[in-house]
Amino acid sequence: MDEFGLINKIQQLENVNHSSTKVGIGDDAAVFTPTIGKDIVTCVDTLTEGVHFTRETMKPSDIGYKALAVNISDIAAMGAIPVYYLVTIAVPKEWTDDEILDIYEGMQQLARNENVQLIGGDSVTSQKGLYLSVTVIGEVDSGKARLRSHAEVGDVVFVTGDLGGSAAGLHQLLEGENVEEHWKAAHQKPAMHTALAYEIARLPWRIALNDISDGLASESWELAESSHVQIELLEEKIPLSAGLVERFGQQKAIEMALTGGEDFQLLGTVARDNWQPLQTIAKEIGERVTKIGTVIHKGEGVFMTSQDQTTLLSRDGYKHG
């Protein structure tokens, strides 16, 4: 399928359309009108066949879904709402036209759920392996972006949802085991947290945010270094995916949460006085947030306390290549 044929096929897929879009997909460039009083937030991520995904563990639609999801998660971690996305794809000859359209359908499935509009991109030929690069453009109230550098001593450290499920799903898929469906979904089609991000952006509080793409250890270090603080995590408080300890044991389960990566939960800090109100807000929109530690000192570092023993936590996380 040539580029024009692909564009025509993509245009036939059901797509979100925002009133602020003047020119969408199909022209030399997209045109949209920024919202007054909003800051533009944008990010880009690239998935490479054999590094970030394989056809043995993910269907084409799953690949598309995840390619968009990793970017929407980054937007949410800024307290922003995704609005538009663009796609660049490099296709090797062994991929069929139907498989490429399935990739776009996977992206569109998530885009419809998140009200995000496809407004452009590019397609080229690849000599080896498929490459998929997605750019997402979002908006946040002016001056309200939630940064990694906002943590302060005394803050509560929290995460959304459960951790380790994506790593468990990938492990079972690679080992050819009977895969638990909730772990498979956590790996292939992770849930987004844009609703909570929207609520957090509206709050008049100081909140630091990050998303867990490379594992809890690595993302905690990013918060600590950006805010120049030391963080203490409590192993017993880390919320593990259902059945993880029973299947893999406590040590492996914690390892999956710390370094497995691709859970795409939100990790953040909030002042102690605002912790209970944040829990209430999250519960009202169907989210669960868990206190997993505290910002303890100025400086830089992440420590893990387990059974009254505190050690410096390695920052090793899942490496995307």
N, C-alpha and C positions, 0 to 999 in steps of 0.2 A: 504494500500500500504506500503510495507517495504521500508527501506532506499534505497536499490539498485534499486528497481522499481521506486522510486521517482527520483533518479539520472538519470536513463535512460529516463524518461519522460521529465525531465528538459533539458537534452541534446538535445532533439528533438525540443525544442523551438528555435526560431531564436535568436542568441546571437551575440553580438559584439565580434570581435577577434582582439586584438592588436598584432603587430609584436614583441613587447617586451615580450609577454607571451611565456614561455618555456613549462610549464605544467599548464593546466587549470583545470576545474572541472572534477572529476572522479577518481583522485588519492588520496593518503594519504594527500597530501598538494600541494598547488599551487607554481609555480616557475615563477618569472618574473625578468627582468633586469631593474633596476632603470635607469632613463634618466640622462645622464651626465649634470651637471650644475643645477639640480633640487633638491629641498628639498621635502621629503615625508611628506604629511599631512594626518592624519587619524582620523576618529571619529567613534563612535558606538552609536546607539540608539535602545531602545527596546519598542515595542508597546504591550500592554496587553489588552486582551479582557475584556470589562466592565469598563476599566479605560481610555484607549486612543481611543477605538472604540467600536461600537456595530454593530451587524449584521442588526439591524433595520435601521441604518443610512448610512451604507456603504456596498457595494457589495464586494465579495472577491477580485476582481481585483482592486477596489479602495483602499482596505487595503494594498495590495502589492505596489501599486503606491506610496501611502503616506509614507509607511515604508522606501522606498528608498529615497523619496523626502526630508524627514526631515534631512537625512544625507547629501544629495547633497547640501542642503541649508547651512548646517554648513561648508562644504568644500568651498562653494562660499564665505561665510563670512570671510574666511581666504585669499581671493584673489586667491584661487587655483582652479584647474580644476580636476574634478573627473575622475578616470581612471578605477579602479576595485571595485567590491563589493563582499562581502560574506554574506551568510544568514544562521542564525540558527532559526529553527522553532520547537516549541513544540505543538503537535496536539492532541486535545481530540477526543474521539471516535465519537462524534456527527458530526464532520466535514467529508465530503465525499472526495474521491480522486479527483474528478473533481473540487471541491471548492479549494482544496490546489493547484492544477495546475493553477486555475484562479488567485490565489494570485501571483504565480510566473509570470504568463503572464502579470499581472498588473505592476510588477516590470520591466519586460522586455520591456514593452511599453515605460516607461520612460527611461530605460537604452539605448534603441536604439536611442531615441531622443537626449540623452546627450552623446552618444558614450562611455558608461561605460560597462565593461565586467564582467560578473559573473564568478568567478574563484573558488568558493568552499563554504563550509558551513557544516551544520549538521542538522539532523532531529531526534527528540525524541518524545516519547509519553507524553502527559500531562494528569493528573488526572482531571483537571478542567480548562477550558478556554484555548484559543489559545494564545501563546506567539510568537512574531516575532521580532528577533534581527538582525539588519543589520549593517555591518561594511563597510565603504567606504574608499578607499585609493586614494588620489589625489596627484597632483604635483604642485609646484609653483617654479618660478625661485629662486635660492638660495639666501636667505636673504631678499626675497620680501614678505613674509607672512604679511598680514594686520592684526594687532592685536587690541584688544580693548584698549590697553594702549597707543595708538598713538595720542590721542586727546590732543590739547593744547588750551590755552586761546586765544580767537579771532576766532576760527574755526567756520565755518558754519556747522550746524547739518542738515542732509538731510535723506530722505527716498526714496525708489523706489516705484512706483505704488500707490495703494490705500490701506487703512486700514479698518478693521472691516468686510470685506466681509465673511471671514471664520466663524466668530462668528454668523453673520446673517444667514448663511446657516445652521449651526448646530442648531440654535434656531428654525428655521422653520421646519427642519427635525424632531426634538424632539417633537415639538408641533403639528405635523401632518398637517401643513399648506401647501398651494400651494407654492412650493419653487421656488424662482427666480433662473433661470438657472445659471446666472453668480455668484450668491452666493453659489449655490450648487457646482459648479466647483471650486470656491475658497476654499471650505472646503474639498472636496474629492480629487481634482487633482490640487493642487496649482502650479502656474507657477514657474519655476526656473530662476535664474539670473546669470547663469554661464558665459554668454557672457560678461556681464558688469564686473563681477569679473575678467575675463581674461584681459579686457582692463585696469581695475584699477591696477592689478598686474604689468602691463607693464609701468605704469606711474612713473616718477622719483620724485613723490611727497610723502609727509607724509600723509597717510590716515588711519583713524581708521575705523574698520568695525565690525558689529554684525548682526545677522539675527533675525527677529522678530518671534520667536516661542512662547514666553510666554506673548506677548503683548508689546506695545510701552513703557509703564511705566517701566516694569521690565528690558527690554533690555537697556533703557536709563540709568537706575541706574547702570547696569553692566559696561557700558562705563565710567560713571562718577567715579565709584569706582576704576576701573582698571587704569584710567588715572589720578586719584586724582584731578578731576576738578568738577566745578559746571556747570550744563547745564540749560539753560532757553528754554522751549518749548512754542510756541505761538499757542493757541488753534485754532485760526482762520486759521492758515496755515496748519493744519494737513489734508492731503488729504483723504477724506472719500469715501468709495465705493459708486458707483452711486445708488441713491435712498435711501440711508441709513437714512438720516435725514427725508425725506418724510415719510418713513415707521415707524421709531422708535422714531423720535423726536431728537433734537440736543443733549440733555443730554445723552440719551441712546446710540446714535450713537458714541459720544466721548468715552463713557465708553467701548463700544465694541472695539474701536481702541486701547484704553489704556490697557485694561485688558483681552480682548476676546481671544487673542492668535491665533497662527497657521495661520497667514497671510503669513509667510515666505518671507516677503520683506526684503531688506537690509537696515540697519540703519547705518549711518556713519558720520564722521566729516572730513572736508577738510579745508585747509587754505583759508581765504577769497579771496586771489588773484587767487586761482585755482578753485573757485566755477563756474564761467562762462564757462571756458574751459571744466570742468567736465560735465556740462549740455549739451554742444555741442557734446561731445563724446557719451554721453548716447543717445541723440536724433538720432545720426547717425546710431546706432544699434537698434533703435526701443524701447529704454527704456525711461522712464520719471523719473526724480529725482526732488524732491521738497524740498526747504529750509523750515524747520519747527522750527528752533531755532538757538541758538548761545551758544558756550562755553564762559561763562562770567567771571569766577574767578577760582583761585586755591581752593582746598578743595574737598569736596565730597557732591553731592546733585543734585537733579533734581527739577526744579521749573516750574510751569505752569502759564502763563500769559493769563488772559481772561478778556476782557473789563476793562483794566487798573488795574486789581487786580492780584497780583502775590502771589501764595501760594506754599508751599512745596508739591510736588507730592508724593503720596503714591506709593510704589514700588510694590504693589500687582499686580500680573499678573495671567494668566491662569496657574494652577498647573497641571502638567502631572501625578502626583501621585508618 
